[in-house]
Amino acid sequence: MKSVLAGLVPVLAAGLLLDGCDNAATPAAAPSGAPAVPDKAVALCTDPIVREVAFTAPDAKDVLQVVAIGSDCIQASVLTTVRTASGELVWSRAEAALPAMSLGEATADGTPAEKALHETIQQLVGMAEVKTSAEAPDWKEGDPRPTEPSGLFIGTSFQRDEYLAEKTANRRMLCHMIYARSTQCVVYVPGDGSAGWATELYTLHS
């Protein structure tokens, strides 16, 4: 079990309560400009995996961070956050580690849960990529949801006209794995004289 003093504390609470191409970089130490370290400790199962992504703008140095929270890795929650270089929270999502990361399968050979979870999170962060919403799967008229040639299931909370409007808007889109076999694609909507926000456009289930 790891224990760190991280800039996660307010975000952890928010993410857990809500529960709710720039991919060449390798997961590494926090980029310069990452949130400052506060004075409160949080019990973590794994060290945070951090990666710089240009999500909010082509030249942005946003920070994608994924960490497993909790002293027991099997019972941990996996929290994903995206912050601007100045520390502004853009996106957060929390999942239970056991089903999300297929820990049952990953530890079946005796691999410690902490090691399996850390390696899985590291791999998922490494696979994250920034695209544009124009690259989102098409939603043909008469179909119940978007489709793509692979035949994988695509889920979205948008209605067809709203989804196609976001696709046409050609927004910056971050796609990252949220489960061992599911990828979430989130679009960034710039604010009109105020802070922007992110929202899930679709999820791809394999």
NORVENJO-V693838 format. One record per pair of residues at least 12 apart in sequence whose C-alpha atoms are under 10 Angstrom apart, sorted by the first residue. I is the first residue (numbers start at 1). J is the second residue. D is the distance in whole Angstrom. If there is no record, write none. Layout:
BEGIN
i;j;d
I;J;D
I;J;D
END
This chain:
BEGIN
i;j;d
1;43;8
1;44;6
1;45;5
1;46;7
1;47;9
1;68;10
1;69;10
1;70;8
1;71;6
1;72;7
1;73;8
1;114;7
2;42;9
2;43;6
2;44;5
2;45;5
2;46;6
2;47;6
2;48;10
2;68;10
2;69;9
2;70;9
2;71;8
2;114;9
3;41;7
3;42;6
3;43;5
3;44;5
3;45;8
3;46;8
3;47;8
3;69;10
3;70;9
3;71;9
4;37;9
4;40;9
4;41;6
4;42;6
4;43;7
4;44;7
4;46;10
4;47;8
4;48;9
5;36;10
5;37;6
5;38;6
5;39;7
5;40;6
5;41;5
5;42;6
5;43;9
5;44;10
6;35;8
6;36;8
6;37;5
6;38;6
6;39;8
6;40;8
6;41;7
6;42;7
6;48;9
7;34;9
7;35;6
7;36;6
7;37;5
7;38;6
7;39;9
7;40;9
7;41;10
7;42;10
7;87;9
8;35;8
8;36;10
8;37;9
8;38;9
8;40;10
8;41;9
8;42;8
8;48;10
8;65;9
8;67;9
8;79;10
8;81;9
9;37;10
9;38;8
9;39;10
9;40;7
9;41;8
9;42;7
10;89;10
11;79;9
11;80;10
11;81;8
11;83;10
11;89;8
11;91;10
11;92;8
11;93;10
12;42;9
12;67;10
12;69;8
12;77;10
12;78;10
12;79;7
12;80;9
12;81;9
12;92;9
12;93;9
12;94;9
14;92;8
14;93;9
14;94;9
15;78;10
15;79;7
15;80;8
15;81;8
15;91;9
15;92;6
15;93;6
15;94;6
15;95;9
16;69;10
16;77;8
16;78;9
16;79;8
16;92;9
16;93;8
16;94;6
16;95;8
16;96;10
17;93;10
17;94;9
18;92;9
18;93;8
18;94;8
19;77;10
19;79;9
19;92;9
19;93;6
19;94;5
19;95;7
19;96;9
20;92;8
20;93;6
20;94;6
20;95;8
21;54;9
21;58;10
21;128;10
21;129;6
21;130;5
21;131;6
21;132;9
21;173;10
21;174;10
22;52;9
22;53;7
22;54;7
22;55;9
22;58;9
22;128;9
22;129;6
22;130;5
22;131;8
22;174;9
23;51;10
23;52;9
23;53;8
23;54;9
23;125;10
23;126;8
23;127;7
23;128;6
23;129;5
23;130;7
23;131;9
23;174;10
24;53;10
24;126;8
24;127;9
24;128;9
24;129;8
25;51;7
25;52;7
25;53;8
25;125;10
25;126;8
25;127;10
25;128;10
25;129;9
26;50;9
26;51;7
26;52;9
26;122;9
26;123;10
26;125;8
26;126;6
26;127;9
27;49;6
27;50;6
27;51;5
27;52;8
27;64;9
27;65;9
27;121;10
27;122;7
27;123;9
27;124;10
27;125;7
27;126;6
27;127;10
28;48;10
28;49;7
28;50;6
28;51;6
28;52;8
28;122;9
28;126;10
29;48;9
29;49;8
29;50;6
29;51;7
29;52;9
30;48;9
30;49;8
30;50;6
30;51;7
30;52;8
30;63;8
30;64;9
30;65;9
31;50;8
31;51;7
31;52;6
31;53;10
31;61;8
31;62;9
31;63;7
31;64;10
31;85;8
32;52;9
32;61;9
32;63;10
32;85;8
32;86;10
33;61;8
33;62;9
33;63;9
33;84;9
33;85;5
33;86;6
33;87;8
34;50;10
34;52;9
34;61;9
34;62;8
34;63;7
34;83;8
34;84;8
34;85;6
34;86;7
34;87;6
34;88;10
35;63;9
35;83;8
35;84;9
35;85;7
35;86;7
35;87;5
35;88;8
35;89;10
36;86;9
36;87;8
42;69;8
42;70;8
42;71;9
43;68;9
43;69;6
43;70;5
43;71;6
43;72;9
44;67;8
44;68;6
44;69;4
44;70;5
44;71;6
44;72;9
44;73;8
44;76;8
44;77;9
44;78;10
45;67;8
45;68;5
45;69;6
45;70;5
45;71;5
45;72;6
45;73;5
45;74;9
45;75;9
45;76;7
45;77;9
45;78;9
45;113;9
45;114;6
45;115;10
45;117;9
45;118;9
46;66;10
46;67;6
46;68;6
46;69;7
46;70;9
46;71;9
46;73;8
46;76;10
46;78;10
46;113;10
46;114;6
46;115;8
46;116;10
46;117;8
46;118;6
46;119;10
46;121;9
47;66;9
47;67;7
47;68;8
47;69;9
47;114;10
47;118;8
48;65;7
48;66;6
48;67;5
48;68;7
48;69;9
48;79;10
48;80;10
48;118;9
48;121;9
48;122;9
49;64;8
49;65;6
49;66;5
49;67;6
49;68;9
49;80;10
49;118;8
49;119;10
49;121;7
49;122;6
49;123;10
49;124;10
49;125;7
49;126;9
50;63;7
50;64;6
50;65;4
50;66;7
50;67;9
50;81;10
50;82;10
50;122;9
50;125;8
50;126;10
51;63;6
51;64;5
51;65;6
51;66;9
51;82;10
51;122;10
51;125;7
51;126;8
51;128;9
52;64;6
52;65;9
52;82;9
52;83;10
52;84;10
52;85;9
53;82;9
53;83;10
53;84;9
53;85;10
53;128;9
53;129;8
53;130;7
53;174;9
54;84;9
54;129;9
54;130;7
54;131;10
54;172;9
54;173;10
54;174;9
55;82;9
55;83;9
55;84;9
55;90;10
55;129;9
55;130;6
55;131;9
55;132;10
55;171;10
55;172;6
55;173;7
55;174;6
55;175;10
55;186;10
55;187;9
55;188;7
55;198;10
56;82;10
56;83;9
56;84;8
56;90;9
56;130;10
56;171;9
56;172;7
56;173;9
56;174;9
56;187;9
56;188;6
56;189;8
56;190;8
56;196;8
56;197;9
56;198;9
57;171;10
57;172;7
57;188;9
57;190;9
58;130;10
58;172;8
60;84;8
60;85;8
61;83;9
61;84;7
61;85;6
61;86;9
62;82;7
62;83;6
62;84;4
62;85;5
62;86;8
62;87;9
62;88;9
62;89;10
62;90;9
63;81;8
63;82;5
63;83;5
63;84;6
63;85;6
63;86;10
63;87;8
63;88;10
63;89;10
63;90;10
64;80;7
64;81;6
64;82;5
64;83;7
64;84;9
64;90;10
64;91;9
64;92;10
64;125;8
64;128;9
64;174;10
64;176;10
65;79;8
65;80;6
65;81;5
65;82;6
65;83;8
65;92;10
65;121;10
65;125;8
66;78;7
66;79;6
66;80;4
66;81;7
66;82;9
66;92;10
66;93;10
66;94;10
66;118;10
66;121;7
66;122;8
66;124;9
66;125;7
66;178;10
67;79;5
67;80;7
67;81;9
67;94;10
67;117;9
67;118;8
67;121;8
67;122;10
68;80;9
68;94;9
68;95;9
68;96;9
68;97;7
68;114;9
68;117;8
68;118;8
68;121;9
69;94;10
69;96;10
69;97;9
71;114;10
72;113;9
72;114;9
73;97;8
73;98;8
73;103;9
73;112;9
73;113;6
73;114;6
73;115;9
73;116;10
73;117;8
73;118;10
74;96;9
74;97;7
74;98;6
74;99;10
74;103;7
74;104;9
74;107;10
74;112;10
74;113;7
74;114;8
74;117;9
75;96;7
75;97;7
75;98;7
76;95;9
76;96;6
76;97;5
76;98;8
76;114;10
76;117;10
77;94;6
77;95;5
77;96;4
77;97;5
77;98;8
77;100;9
78;93;8
78;94;6
78;95;5
78;96;6
78;97;5
78;98;9
78;100;8
78;101;9
78;117;9
78;121;9
78;178;9
78;179;10
79;92;7
79;93;6
79;94;4
79;95;7
79;96;9
79;97;9
79;178;9
80;92;5
80;93;5
80;94;6
80;95;9
80;121;10
80;125;10
80;176;10
80;177;10
80;178;8
81;93;7
81;94;9
82;174;10
82;198;9
88;195;9
89;197;9
89;198;10
90;188;8
90;195;9
90;196;8
90;197;6
90;198;6
90;199;9
91;186;9
91;187;10
91;188;9
91;197;8
91;198;6
91;199;8
91;200;10
92;198;9
92;199;10
93;178;9
94;178;9
95;178;8
95;179;8
96;179;10
97;117;8
97;179;9
98;113;10
98;117;9
98;179;10
99;179;8
99;180;9
100;177;10
100;178;7
100;179;4
100;180;6
100;181;8
100;182;9
101;116;9
101;117;7
101;118;10
101;120;7
101;121;8
101;124;10
101;177;10
101;178;8
101;179;6
101;180;5
101;181;9
102;116;10
102;117;9
102;120;9
102;179;8
102;180;6
102;181;9
103;116;7
103;117;7
103;120;9
103;180;9
104;116;10
106;119;10
106;120;9
120;179;10
120;180;8
121;177;9
121;178;9
121;179;10
121;180;9
123;177;9
123;180;10
124;176;7
124;177;6
124;178;8
124;179;9
124;180;8
124;183;9
125;176;7
125;177;8
125;178;10
126;176;9
126;177;10
127;175;9
127;176;7
127;177;8
127;183;10
128;174;7
128;175;6
128;176;4
128;177;7
128;183;9
128;184;10
128;185;10
129;173;8
129;174;6
129;175;5
129;176;7
129;177;10
129;185;9
130;172;7
130;173;6
130;174;4
130;175;6
130;176;9
130;185;9
130;186;9
130;187;10
131;170;9
131;171;9
131;172;6
131;173;5
131;174;6
131;175;7
131;185;9
131;186;10
131;187;9
132;166;10
132;167;8
132;168;10
132;169;9
132;170;6
132;171;5
132;172;4
132;173;5
132;174;8
132;175;10
132;185;10
132;186;10
132;187;8
132;188;9
133;163;10
133;164;9
133;165;10
133;166;7
133;167;5
133;168;7
133;169;7
133;170;5
133;171;5
133;172;6
133;173;6
133;174;9
133;185;9
133;186;9
133;187;7
133;188;9
133;201;8
134;164;9
134;165;10
134;166;8
134;167;5
134;168;6
134;169;7
134;170;5
134;171;7
134;172;9
134;173;9
135;167;7
135;168;10
135;170;8
135;171;10
135;172;10
135;173;9
136;148;9
136;163;9
136;164;9
136;166;9
136;167;6
136;168;10
136;170;9
136;173;9
136;185;9
136;201;8
136;202;8
137;149;9
137;154;8
137;163;10
137;164;10
137;167;9
137;202;9
137;204;10
138;160;10
138;163;9
138;164;8
138;167;9
139;160;7
139;161;9
139;163;8
139;164;7
139;167;10
140;160;9
140;164;10
141;160;8
141;161;10
142;160;10
143;160;9
144;159;10
144;160;9
145;157;10
145;158;9
145;159;9
145;160;8
145;163;10
145;202;10
146;160;8
146;163;9
146;164;10
146;202;9
146;204;10
147;204;10
148;204;10
150;206;9
151;205;10
151;206;9
152;204;7
152;205;6
152;206;6
153;182;10
153;203;8
153;204;6
153;205;5
153;206;7
154;182;10
154;183;10
154;184;10
154;202;7
154;203;6
154;204;5
154;205;6
154;206;9
155;184;9
155;201;9
155;202;6
155;203;5
155;204;7
155;205;8
156;184;10
156;185;10
156;200;8
156;201;6
156;202;4
156;203;6
156;204;9
157;200;8
157;201;8
157;202;7
157;203;10
158;200;9
158;201;7
158;202;8
162;201;10
163;201;7
163;202;9
166;187;8
166;189;9
166;201;8
167;187;10
167;201;9
169;189;10
170;187;9
171;186;10
171;187;6
171;188;6
171;189;7
171;190;9
172;186;8
172;187;6
172;188;6
172;189;8
172;190;10
172;198;10
173;185;6
173;186;5
173;187;4
173;188;6
173;189;10
173;198;9
173;199;10
173;200;9
173;201;9
174;186;5
174;187;6
174;188;8
174;198;9
174;200;9
174;201;10
175;187;9
175;200;10
175;201;10
175;202;9
175;203;9
175;204;10
176;203;10
177;203;9
177;204;9
177;205;10
178;203;9
179;205;9
179;206;10
180;205;10
180;206;9
181;204;9
181;205;6
181;206;5
182;203;7
182;204;6
182;205;5
182;206;6
183;202;9
183;203;6
183;204;5
183;205;7
183;206;8
184;200;7
184;201;8
184;202;6
184;203;4
184;204;6
184;205;9
185;199;9
185;200;6
185;201;6
185;202;6
185;203;6
185;204;8
186;198;6
186;199;5
186;200;4
186;201;5
186;202;7
186;203;9
187;199;6
187;200;6
187;201;6
187;202;9
188;200;9
188;201;10
END
